[in-house]
Each structure stands twice: as structure tokens, then as C-alpha cells.
Amino acid sequence: MSDRTVPGVMHLDLDAFFAAVEQRDKPSLRGKPVVVGGTAGRGVVATASYEARVFGIGSAMPTARARRLCPNAAYLAGRFEAYRVVSHQVMDLAHELSPLVEPLSLDEAFVDLSATRDDLDVEQVTRIAERFRADVRARTGLTVSVGVAATKLVAKIASDLRKPDALVVVPPAEQEALLAPMSVRKIPGVGAVTGDRLIRSGVKTIGDLAAADERELVRMLGKAHGTALLAYARGVDPRPVVAEREAKSVSAEETFAVDLTDRRDLGERLRRMADRVAARLGASGLSGRTVTIKVRRYDFSTLNRSRTLLHATSSAKEITQHATELLAAIDVADGVRLLGVGVSGLSEFSQTDLLAELEPERADGADDLHDLAEAGQEGEDETLESPQPYGPSAGAAWRPGQDVTHGEFGPGWVQGSGAGRVTVRFEGPHTPVGRIRTFRDDDPDLAPTGPPVFTPELP
């Protein structure tokens, strides 16, 4: 077992985060199934409310399938400005507990409670965590599930045990008994392929894995993977909570409404994504040595191809060149449904960047939501479609769930649109369920707006 004897690592995980923010801000959706994600034909679910999960809807499921399972759910495109605001509020509360806060995503983080306290015990951390959960609810109106243990591994597992709105504190002496009967798939790093191999070998639980022969695991999974999983199974996790998590890569990707086969079209989209990646690298003062492309084909098979350069780069022109050459070696005749470009092997600003061609700023909308979720990929709220500027002024359709305001009726949100009409429900986080009105989609009195302000509870 781990040699840490203090349950000082806290893992926080906001419950059904994107959907919960939508229900908070839209009284008519409270207690009803809500699905946030891509709403077009090729969209994917990012988060489903607990009411929607009853119907079998989950993250990463195609939205078309979710609609079949629960056609009466509210399907919303997502409002990232609202999610960012809430995330900052929660992370600020976490920083009040400790200077060591390691965000994993917008809705998830580790907190090292022992950084400022030397005498922690189960009773103390329980009080601290309960106070934190109460503060989150008061400030944001949302619930958060929390796990506290001696290691990051057990804290993360604990936070998921009784979701939603739960606190689980695991004393170090009890973590072996907690882990032993759990499925081996609960361990980070045990995906579908590794899990199947272990189960076929008779290793079904974490207890089975802890008792396994290390040489056999290394033979089956390789030295690094085998020894790491064995250590986790035995409760050994020396990973510290790291306050600043450095990005491992910068990437952008796009899911297409229909499969694309035209190489010229794919090449132009690849160039635009490379531009965005280069802009983000430049803004962060970073360069990278490895250029990667991701291609998801018509049959959902996914190919990743990469090239490591002799020098680091943040040049859009150079990233485009290598990404294009990688794409040229892939057969796209049967259609591509997703395309992505990334740069990894990051380092500080490189002298070769001085030679890069300066690219003009683009005005074609925000980074895709894949980029936004890239702070951590362990959370449940990860990938959505790219947000764009919406509303009549942008020449694009209104999005379901989008915040709007009307000159006569005030603030509300888009419930649906089509055939030259847009339907709006006028309500907000502190109003009763609002009334519905339908307008022409080019109504001059209707305009996009920012998210409504949620007023925290007074102490």
C-alpha cells in the first residue's frame, strides 16, 4: 500500500457539469432530461443530465442515437462562456483551500489539502470537504462530488462512487479493502483493449491485479504499463498534485456534417486548423517538434499519423506543409467524418520561430470546444462541435440553448429554429418558468447576448 498516511488529496468533480449549468439557467429544464453536445446530424453528446442518463444516454454517444433513446429531451449546443465563468468560481474556491490545485478540465481538479496543514485526519478533511461543497452550491447553484484519500488514484475513484452530490473520504487503512472488489477497468490506463486482455487472463478485479505476478504483467502489457498498473492496484501512487499543468499538445479538430472525399476541400480545412494551432502556440510562447493528424473515416475507424521534426516550430505554414504530406498518404476515397491537426513535444519559444511567416489573425470564429476541454481529458465533459458567431448579424442559424435578448421581452434562450422562424423562451436563473414566443429569424429586436448572471446565495 501507499506510504502516505494522511487523507490529504481531494478530487472534485462537478456533477453533469454542462447540463447542470443549463438547468440552473433555464427553469423550464429543471428536473427534465437535458443533453449538451453537437446537435447536428454528426453531433456527439458531451454531457447528459442525470434525468437523461436514465434513458441510457452518455458522453461520447452520437446525438442521433441519443435522440432515438429520448426524443423528448432538450438538445442544446452548449454555452462555453457560461461554463468558463462557473469553472473559475469553483477553482477560486479550491484555491482558498490550498495553493496546490491541479485542474484536469473545466469541471474537475485535484487539491492537496496537506499543503497548508500538518495534522489532517479523517474528521478534519470531512469538515473541509463538506464546507467546500456547501460553498460551491451557494456560489454557483451546482452540486459537486468529492473524494478524499491519501493518493490521487483513490481520491478520483472515491469521487465517482456515489455521484451525484456526494462526499467519500477513504482512510489510508481502508483503501485496500475498497479497491480490491472493484473492476480492473476502474484503474486509469485500463482501457477497452487492456481490460479485455486482463479479464481473459483471469484478472477481473483490482484485487486480482494486485496479486498478479509482475513478470507475467510485463510480458502481457510491456514493462512501463505493466509495472504502473500493478503499483496502482496495490495502492501505490506517488504522483503529487501539480499546481500548474503544462499542456502536452495543442490541437484542433472538426467533425463534418457529411463525409468528405474531396482532397482539395480537406486540404483547405487542414490549413485553417493549422492556422488556429499556430495562433495558440504563438500566444503561449510555445513551439513543438511533432506534427500529428487525426482522421476518422466513414466507418468510425480512426487513424493517427505523426512526423517529428529536427527543430521545434510554431509556423502555420510549416505545420500545414507537414500535415498535408501526412494526409496525402491516407486513403480518403470512402469519406472522412473528422479531421484534426495537433502539435506536441512542446517547448519554449524557439529561434526557428523568428523565420516563420507571419500569419494574419483569422476572424472565422472561436477555437473548437475540443481545444477548450484540452486542459484535461479525464473528465466527462470533453468534446463538442466548434462554436461560431451566431445570430442574424453573423449570417448563421440560431443555436438551441443560445442566450438572446429581445427589445420588448428581455433576456431568454433559443428553444429551436427553422423555416425562417426562431422560438425563444424568456426566463433566467432567478425567474419562474418563462413564456415562449416565436419570431422571424431576422427580427431586428432579437440579438445574441452573453450568459445571464447567477446571483450567489447570501451567507
TORSETOR-338702 format. One record per atom (N, C-alpha, C, O): x, y, z. Coordinates in steps of 0.05 Angstrom, whole numbers, plus 5000, padded with zeros to 4 digits. Layout:
XYZ
...
***
This chain:
501749765000
500050005000
501750255000
504250245005
500450494994
501950744994
503050805021
501850735041
505450935022
506651015047
505551275057
506351365079
503651405043
502451645053
500351565073
498751385068
500351695096
498551625118
496451835124
494851805142
496352045108
494452265112
492552275088
493452285065
489952285093
488052305070
487952595061
485952735066
490052685048
490352975042
489853055014
490153285007
489152864996
488652934968
485652934963
484352734967
484653154953
481853184947
481453194917
482853334903
479453044907
478753054879
475953164877
474053044889
475553374862
472853494859
471953444830
473453454811
469353394827
468153334801
465353444801
463553324813
464853664786
462253784785
460353584770
461053464750
457953554781
456053354771
454753434745
453553654744
455053274724
453853324698
454053614690
452153744685
456553714690
457153994691
455654164670
454054344678
456154114645
454854284624
451854274627
450554484626
450654044630
447754014633
446754154658
444554274658
448254134679
447454264704
447354564702
445554694713
449254684688
449254974684
446755044667
445455254673
446154884647
443754944631
441254934648
439455104645
440954734665
438654714682
438454934702
436255034708
440755014712
440755244731
439655494718
438155644730
440555554693
439955804680
437255794665
436256004656
436055554663
433555524648
431555374665
431455124665
429855514680
428055394699
426255174687
425554984700
425555214661
423755024648
425054754644
423654554638
427754734647
429154484642
429854334668
430854114667
429254454691
430054324716
428354074721
425954074718
429753864727
428453604732
427753454706
426353254708
428653554683
427953434658
430553344644
432653444650
430353154625
432753064611
433853284593
432453394577
436453334596
437953534581
440453414570
441953274584
440953454544
443353344531
444853584518
443653734502
447353614525
449053824514
451153694496
452453504503
451453814472
453353704453
452853794425
451554004421
453853644406
453353714378
450453644371
449553424375
449053844360
446153804354
445653734325
443453664318
447753744308
447453684280
447453374276
447753224296
447253294251
447053004246
449352844255
449052614263
451752964255
454152814263
455052894292
457252834300
453253024306
454053114333
454452894353
453552664348
455852954374
456452754395
455752884422
456053124426
454752714440
453952804466
456452874483
458252714485
456453114495
458553184513
457753124542
459353004557
455353204550
454353144576
451353104576
449953244561
450452914591
447552864594
446852904623
448252814641
444653034628
443653064656
442952784667
442652594652
442752764693
442152514705
439352414697
438852174696
437552604691
434852524681
435152394654
433552214647
437052484637
437452364611
438952104612
438551924596
440652064632
442151824635
440351584641
441151354635
438151634653
436251414658
435451274632
434751034632
435451424610
434751304584
437151174570
436851084547
439451164583
441751044572
443551224556
445351134542
443151494558
444751684544
447251744560
447151784584
449551744546
452051804559
453951964542
453451994518
456152054553
458152214539
459352054516
459651814518
459952194494
461152084470
459251924453
460051814432
456751904461
454751764444
453851944421
453552184425
453451844397
452452004376
449752124383
448051994394
449452384378
446952524385
444552394372
442352384383
444952294347
442652164333
441651924349
439251884350
443451774361
442551544377
441251644402
439251524411
442351854415
441051964439
438252054433
436452014450
437752174410
435052264403
433152034401
430852054407
434151804391
432451574389
431751464417
429551374422
433651474435
433251374462
431351554478
429751464494
431651814474
429952004489
429352244471
430652454473
427352214454
426652434435
425652684448
425752894436
424652664473
423452894486
425453054503
424653244516
427952974503
430053124518
430553394505
429953424481
431653584520
432453834508
435353794498
437153724513
435753844472
438453804460
439554084454
438554234438
441754154469
442854424469
445754414458
447154224462
446554634445
449154644432
451454714451
453754674444
450854824474
452954894493
453655184493
453655324473
454355294517
454955574521
457555594537
457455584562
459755624523
462355594537
463055834554
464655814573
462056064547
462556294564
461356244592
462556314612
458956134593
457656074618
459255864634
459555884658
460155654620
461655444633
464355544644
465155464666
465655724630
468155834639
467755994665
469355974684
465656154666
465056314690
464856134714
466056194735
463255924712
462755744735
465355604742
465955574766
466855514722
469455374727
471355554743
472555464763
471555804735
473255994750
472356024779
473956034797
469756034783
468656064810
469455824828
470255864851
469155594817
469755344832
472755324838
473555254860
474355384817
477255364821
478255574841
480155524856
476955804842
477656014862
477055904890
478655954908
474855764893
474255654920
476255434927
477055414950
477055284907
479155074912
481755204921
483155104939
482455424909
484955564916
484855684944
486855734957
482455724955
482155814982
482955595002
483655645025
482855344993
483555115010
486555065009
487754975029
487755104986
490555034982
491755174958
490355234939
494355234959
495655354935
496155144914
496755204891
495954884921
496454664902
493854564892
492654384903
492954674870
490554594856
491254514827
492454674813
490654274820
491354174793
488854124777
487553914779
488054314760
485654284743
486154064723
488254044711
484153894719
484253684699
482553764675
483053684652
480453914680
478654014659
477054244671
477654324694
475054344657
473454564668
472054484694
471554654711
471354224697
469654144719
470953954738
469553824755
473553924737
474953714752
477653814761
479053944745
478553744786
481153824795
481953664819
480353554833
484653644824
485753544848
486553784866
487353994856
486253744892
487153954912
488753814933
487853614945
491153914939
492853804960
492253944986
493254164991
490553825003
489753955028
492053955048
492054125067
493953785045
496253765064
498353985059
500254005074
498054135037
500054345031
500254555053
502354675057
498054605066
498054815087
497254715114
496854865133
496954445117
496154335142
497854085149
498253915131
498754075173
500553845181
499153635197
500253415200
496753685206
495453505225
492753405215
490853375231
492553355190
489953265179
489252985188
490952815191
486652955193
485652685198
482952665184
482052855171
481652435186
479152395171
477052595179
475652695162
476752645205
474752835214
475253115203
473353255194
477753205202
478353475192
477853495162
476553685153
478753305147
478353325118
475453305111
474553415091
473953155127
471053135122
469753405125
468053485109
470453545147
469353815151
470154015129
468554165119
472753995121
473754175099
472154125074
471354305060
471953865067
470553795041
467653865042
466553965022
466353825065
463453895067
463054195064
461254285051
464854355076
464754645074
465154725045
463754905035
467054605031
467554665003
465154604986
464354774970
463854384990
461454304975
459254504980
457754584961
458954595005
456854795011
457455064997
455655194987
460055134997
460855394985
460355384954
459455574943
460955154942
460455124913
457455154907
456755294888
455755024923
452955044918
451955334922
450355434906
452955464943
452055744948
452955934926
451356104918
455355904916
456456094897
455556034869
455156224853
455155784862
454555714834
451755594830
450755584807
450455494851
447955364848
448255074839
446154944833
450654974838
451154704827
452054514850
452954604871
451954254845
452954054863
455653944854
456153944830
457253864872
459853754866
460353504882
459753494906
461353294869
462053054883
465053064890
466653144873
465752974914
468453004924
469452734935
468052594950
471952664928
473252434940
475752524954
477252694943
476352424978
478752494992
480252245001
478952065012
482752224995
484351985002
487252065004
487952305003
488951865008
491851915011
493151944984
495452054982
491951864962
493151874936
491151984915
488751974920
492252074893
490552174871
488751954860
486451994854
489951724857
488451494846
485951434862
483751424850
486251404888
483951324905
481951564908
479551514909
483051804909
481252034911
479452064887
477052114889
480552014863
478952034839
476851804838
474551854831
477651564845
475751344846
473551404866
471151344861
474251514889
472351564910
470251774902
467951744909
471051974887
469252184880
467052084861
464952214858
467451854849
465551744829
463751534842
461951434829
464251464867
462851234878
459951274883
458251094880
459251524892
456451574900
455251814886
453351944896
456251884862
455252114848
452252084842
451251854839
450752304842
451652584844
451552684873
450452554891
452752914878
452553064903
453352904927
451852864946
455852794926
456752614947
459552684956
461052814942
460152594980
462852614992
463652345002
462252215017
465952244993
467051995002
469952035012
471652114996
470451995037
473152015049
474151735054
472851575068
476551675044
477651405046
480151415064
482251515055
479951315089
482351305106
484451125093
483750915081
486951195095
489051025082
488850725090
489450555073
488150675114
488050395123
485750235110
485749995111
483850375098
481550245086
481650225055
479850115043
483650355043
483550365014
483950095001
482850044979
485549915012
485949655000
483249504999
482649374979
481749515021
479149375021
477149505002
475449364990
477349764998
475649904979
476249824950
474449764935
478849814943
479649764916
479349474907
478549424885
479849294925
480049004918
477748894901
478248764881
475248944909
473048824894
472248974868
470648874853
473449204863
472649364840
473749244814
475749104814
472349294793
473249204767
475949324760
476549554767
477549174747
480249264740
480049504721
482049654718
477749544708
477449764689
477250034704
477450244691
476950034730
476850274746
479650414747
479750654753
481750274742
484450384744
485050554719
484650464697
485950794722
486750964699
488850814683
490750694693
488450824657
490350684639
489350414630
490550294612
487250314642
486050064634
483650134616
481450164625
484150144590
482050194571
480749934562
481149724574
479349944540
477849714530
479749484523
479249254530
481949544508
483749334499
485149204522
485248964525
486449374539
487849264562
486049114581
486648904591
483649234586
481649104603
480948824593
480748634609
480448804567
479748544556
481948344559
481548104566
484448434555
486748244557
486948144586
487447914590
486648334605
486948254633
484748054641
485247854654
482248124633
479947954640
480247674628
479647474641
481147664603
481547394590
483647234605
483646984604
485547374618
487647244634
486747184662
488347084678
484247234669
483247184696
483547404715
482847374739
484547634706
484947864724
482548044720
482448214703
480448004738
477948154734
477648384754
476348584747
478848364777
478548574797
481248704803
483348604796
481148934817
483649064825
485148884845
487548884845
483648734861
484948544879
486448324864
488648254871
485248234842
486548034825
489148144814
491248014813
488948394805
491348524793
493548564814
495848524808
492748644838
494748684859
496248434866
498548444874
494848204863
496147944869
497547814845
498647604848
497447954822
498547834798
501647834799
502847984814
502747654783
505647634781
506747864763
505747894740
508648014773
509548244758
510848164731
510448304711
512247944731
513547864706
511547794685
511947844661
509247674693
507147604674
505747854663
505047864640
505348054681
504148304672
505948454652
505048554632
508548454658
510448584640
510548434613
510648564592
510448174613
510348024588
507848084572
507948104548
505548124586
503048174573
502748454563
501648504542
503648654580
502948934575
505449104569
505149344562
507748994572
510149164570
511049264597
509449274616
513649334599
514749394625
513449644638
512649634661
513349864623
512350114635
509450084643
508650154666
507749984625
504949954631
504349754652
502849794670
505649524650
505149304669
505949384697
504349334716
508249494701
509149574728
507549804739
506949804763
506649984722
505050214732
502350114741
501350204763
501049944726
498449844734
498549674760
496749684776
500649524762
501049364787
501349544811
500149494832
502849764808
503149944830
500550074838
499850094861
498950164818
496350274823
494550084838
493250154858
494549834829
492849634841
493549584871
491849514887
496149624877
497049584905
496849844921
497949864943
495550054909
495250304924
497550484923
497650674939
499550424907
501950594906
501650794884
501550724860
501451044891
501151264872
502651514882
501451674897
505151544876
506751764887
506352024872
507652224879
504552034853
504252284837
503452514855
501452494870
504852734854
504052974870
501853134856
501453104832
500453294871
498653494860
500353724849
501853844864
500153774823
501853974810
500154214804
498154194790
500954444814
499254684812
498954774783
496754854775
501054764768
500854854740
501354614722
503554504722
499354534708
499654304689
500354404662
498754544649
502754344652
503554434626
502154284604
501754044605
501254424584
499954294561
501854104548
504254174543
500953874541
502653674527
502453704497
504253624482
500253824488
499853864460
497854094455
496354164473
497854194431
495854384422
494654274397
496054204378
491954264396
490654144373
488054274366
486954424383
487054214343
484354304334
483254084316
484753944302
480654044318
479353844301
476553924293
475354104306
475553804272
472853874262
471453624253
472553454240
468853594262
467153384253
465353494231
464153704234
465153344209
463753444186
460853344185
460253124195
459053514175
456253434173
455753204154
453953034158
457453184133
457452954115
460252874110
462153024113
460652614103
463352514097
464552674074
463252714054
467052744077
468452894056
470452704041
471852544054
470552734015
472352573999
474152753981
476152653970
473553003979
475053193962
477653273976
477553403996
479853193965
482453253977
482953553979
484153653998
482053703959
482453993959
480954113983
481954293996
478454033987
476854134009
478154054036
478354214054
478953804038
480253714063
482853864068
483453934090
484353924046
486854074049
486354354060
487954454076
484254484050
483654754059
482754754088
483554934103
481254564096
480454544124
482854484142
483054584164
484654314132
487054254146
488654504151
489754554173
488854674130
490454924132
489155114153
490655234169
486555134153
485255304173
485755214201
486155374220
485654944205
486154844232
489054884240
489654954263
490954854221
493754914226
494155204234
495755264252
492655384221
492755664228
492055704258
493355854272
489855574266
488955604294
490955494314
491455614335
492055264307
494055144325
496455324327
497555364349
497455434305
499755614305
499155864321
500955964335
496755964319
496056204334
496156154364
497056324379
495155924372
495155854401
497955804410
498655884433
499655684394
502455644402
503855914405
505255954425
503456094386
504656354388
503756504412
505356634425
501156494418
500156644441
501256544467
501456684487
501956284468
503056164492
506056164493
507256074512
507356274471
510256274471
511455994468
513655944479
510155814454
510955534453
511555454424
510555574405
513255254421
513655124395
513554824400
513754724422
513254664378
513054384381
514554244359
514854344337
515554004364
517153854345
515553644330
516453554309
513253564340
511853344328
509153444317
507453544332
508653404291
506153474279
504553224275
505553024265
502053224283
500252994282
497653064268
496653284271
496652874253
493952904242
492252674252
493252454257
489652724255
487752524263
485552504242
484452704235
484952274232
482952234211
481052014220
481851784224
478552094224
476451894229
474951834204
473852024192
474951594195
473851514169
470851464171
469651464193
469651404148
466751364146
465751144164
463451154173
467450944170
466650714186
467450744215
467350544230
468150994224
468851064251
471650964259
472551014282
473050844241
475850774247
477451034248
477051214232
479351044266
480951294270
483851244265
485051054276
485051404248
487951384242
489351624252
488451854250
491651584264
493451804274
496151774260
497351554261
497051984248
499651984235
501252224245
500252444248
503852174250
505452394261
508252404248
509152204236
509552634250
512252674240
513752854259
512853074266
516052754268
517752914287
519853064271
521352944255
519953324275
521753494260
524453514274
524753444297
526453614260
529153664271
529153904289
530953934306
527254084286
527154324302
524254374311
522354264299
523854534332
521154604340
520054824323
521554984312
517454834320
516255034303
513555124314
512154974328
512755364308
510055464312
509055604287
507055754288
510355544265
509655664239
507155524227
507155284223
505155684221
502755574208
503455444181
502355234174
505255574167
505955474140
507355204143
506855024127
509155184162
510554924165
508754704176
508954474167
507054774195
505154574206
503354474183
502854234181
502354664167
500654584145
502054404125
500954204116
504554464119
506154304100
506354014109
505753834094
507153974134
507553704144
504853564147
504653324141
502853704157
500253574160
499153494133
497853274130
499553654112
498553594086
499953344074
498653174062
502553324079
504053094069
503152844084
503052624072
502552864110
501552634124
498852544114
498252304111
497152744108
494452674098
494652544070
492952374063
496552624054
496852524027
497352224027
496752084007
498352114048
498951824050
496551664059
496751414063
494251794064
491851654075
489751644053
489251844040
488551414050
486351384030
483851504041
482751424062
482751714027
480351844036
478051794017
475951934019
478351613999
476351573978
473651503989
471551573977
473451354011
470851274022
469651474041
467451444050
471051694046
469951914062
471251944089
472051754102
471452194097
472652274123
470452424139
469252614128
469952344164
467952474180
469152664200
467752834211
471752634207
473052814226
475952844217
477252654209
476953084220
479753144214
480953324236
479553514245
483353264244
484653424265
487553464260
488853294246
488653674271
491553744269
492553804297
491153954312
494853704304
496053764330
499053794329
500353694311
500153934349
502953954352
503653884381
502453984400
505653704385
506453624411
509453644414
510853744396
510553544436
513353574441
514053874445
515853974433
512454004462
512554294465
514954384481
515854254499
515854624474
518054754488
517655054486
515855144472
519355204501
519155494500
519855594472
520855444455
519255844467
519755984442
522455904430
524455914443
522355824404
524755734391
525855944371
524256094360
528455944367
529656134349
528556094321
528456284305
527755844314
526755804287
524155954282
523456004259
522756024304
520356174301
520856444289
519056564276
523256554292
523856814281
523756814251
523357024238
523956574238
523956554210
521256484199
520756474175
519356434217
516656354208
515256584195
515556824202
513656514176
512056714162
509856814181
508456654193
509557084183
507557194200
504857154186
504457224163
502957044201
500256994190
498357204201
498457274225
496457304185
494457494195
492557354213
492157114211
491357504232
489457394250
486957314235
486157454216
485757084243
483356994229
480957094244
481057144268
478757124230
476257224242
474057024236
471757104232
474656764236
472656574229
471556424253
470756184251
471556554276
470256424299
472256334320
474656354316
471256224342
472856144364
474155874359
473455724341
476055804377
477355534376
475155334381
473155384393
475655084370
473654884376
473654794405
475654834419
471354684413
471054604441
472954384449
473454354472
473954244429
475954044435
478354184448
479454084468
479054414437
481354564448
480654654477
482354634494
478154744481
477454844507
477554634529
478354684551
476954384521
476954174541
479654044544
479953864560
481654144530
484254014529
485854044555
487853914558
484854214574
486254244599
486553974613
488353934629
484753794607
484853524619
482853344606
480653424600
483653104601
481952924585
480852704603
479952504592
480952734629
479952524646
477052584654
475752404665
476052824650
473352894658
471352784639
471952674618
468752814647
466652704630
465852904609
464652824589
466453164612
465653364593
467953434576
469753584584
468053324552
470453354537
470153484509
471153704505
468653364490
468853454462
466153534452
464153384454
465953764440
463453864427
464253974399
466553974392
462154064385
462754184359
463854464363
463554584384
465054574342
466254844344
464155054346
462355064330
464455244366
462555464367
463255664346
465555694338
461255804336
461656004316
459956254324
458256224341
460556484313
458856714319
456056674307
455856624283
453956684323
451256624314
449456864315
450157064327
447156844302
445257054301
445157174273
446957124257
443057334267
442757444240
445257594231
445857594208
446557744250
448857904242
451157734232
452757834216
451257484240
453457314232
452657144208
454256994197
450157164200
449257014176
449156714182
449456554163
448656634206
448556344213
445956294228
444656474238
445256034231
442855964245
443056004275
445256004286
440856044288
440856064317
441355784329
440355594318
442855774351
443455524364
441455454386
440755644401
440655214389
438955144412
440355174438
442555074442
439155324456
440455384482
441855654483
442655744505
442155784460
443656034459
442256254474
439856284474
443856424488
442856654503
442256874483
443856944466
439856994486
438957214469
437557424486
436857374509
437157654474
435457854486
433657984465
434458004442
431258064473
429358184455
428558464465
428258504489
428358644447
427758924455
425258954472
425159124489
423258784467
420758814482
420558614505
419658684527
421558364501
421058154521
423458104539
423157964559
425758214533
428158184550
429757944545
429757834522
431257844565
433057614561
431657344560
429557304573
432757164544
431656894542
433656704529
436056774527
432656484519
434456294505
432956164482
430556134482
434456084462
433355964438
432455684443
434055514451
429955634439
428955364442
429055194416
429254954417
428955334394
429055204368
428855404346
427955624350
429555314322
429355494299
429155334273
429755094273
428255464252
427955334226
425755464210
423955584221
425855424184
423755534166
423455834169
421255934167
425655974175
425556264177
424456354203
423856594206
424156184223
423056264249
424956174271
426455984268
424856314293
426356234317
424556264341
423156464345
424556054358
422856044381
424556094406
426655964410
423656274423
425256354446
423556324471
421156404472
424756224492
423456214519
424756434536
427156434539
423056604547
424156834562
424056764592
422056774605
426456694602
426756624630
429756644637
431456664619
430356624662
433156634671
433456484697
431556364707
435856474709
436456304732
434756384756
434356214774
433756634758
432256714782
429356784775
428156944790
428256684753
425556744745
423856484747
424956264748
421256514746
419556274742
419956174714
421256294698
418755944708
418755834681
417556044662
415456154668
419056104640
418256324623
416356244600
415956014594
415256454588
413556414565
415156394539
417456474538
413856264519
415156224493
413956414473
411556474472
415756524457
414956694434
416556614409
418756524411
415256644386
416556574361
416756824344
414956984342
419156864331
419757094315
420857014288
421656784285
420957204270
422557164245
425457134254
426357274273
426956974240
429756934248
431457184243
433757194252
430357374228
431857624224
430557854238
430958094231
429057804259
427658014274
429858204285
431658124299
429658464278
431658654287
431758694317
433758794328
429558624331
429558664360
430858424375
431058434400
431558214361
432657974374
435657964368
436557984345
437257934389
440157934386
441457734405
440457684427
443757624397
445357454416
446357614439
446757854437
446757484462
447857624485
449557434501
449657194495
450757534522
452357364540
450557204559
448157254559
451757034575
450156864593
448957044615
450057244622
446656954626
445357104648
447057094673
448656904676
446757284690
448257294715
446857134736
444557184742
448356944748
447256794771
448156934796
450556974801
446256994813
446857134838
447256934861
445356784867
449556924873
450056734894
448256784918
447257004922
447956564933
446356594958
447956754978
450356744980
446456914994
447757065015
448456885038
446956705044
450756935052
451456755074
449556795097
449956665118
***
